[in-house]
């Protein structure tokens, strides 16, 4: 779900030998994922489709054993609808794992919200909302964990690595785009480090009787 350029999907297929179907709304991401898959040795187990996860999923009921969605739930304007769609396409007993990187757990200024939202459209939720929607969609919440420390670490490293390659990246992105992304990564690092916007992972299971 929201498979981007396909890295996690290809990694999972190679690691576990499972079949993976990646979906993403961005045509460029899907094209990149296809190219990465072709360069790997898992092309027989990985497929990618351009699908809007906020809409109707083009898969029959009870198709998948598991769903993985990393740091994209915040882009779903109709999150309950998305979770209901996941419930429909999962087999009984199947699990969905997703992360929400922008759970509001402290005071956040309007400028900080703007900086954190530079990449795509964002929907922020307070604690308890994801849990409620998981239940309303028919799932059982198996696990919930605060993984903000990981987001703080990765965003800080990304910001610093980009700063080290500033000249090359400005040549590719342009000065304005480079500065905007640096502001974005700085905002992610500060807000997650201070636990004002927190990253949570949720594991939900469809009851075996469904």
Secondary structure, DSSP 8 states (H G I E B T S, - for coil): ---TTSHHHHHHHHHH---EEEEES-HHHHHHHHHHHHTSS-TTTEEEEE--TTS---S-TT-EEEEEE-S-GGG-TTHHHHHHHHHHHEEEEEEEEEEEEEEE-S---HHHHHHHTSSS----EETTHHHHHHHHTTEEEEEEEE-HHHHHHHHHHHHHHHHHTHHHHHHHH-HHHHHHHHHHHHHHHHHHHTTSEEEEEEEEEE-TT-
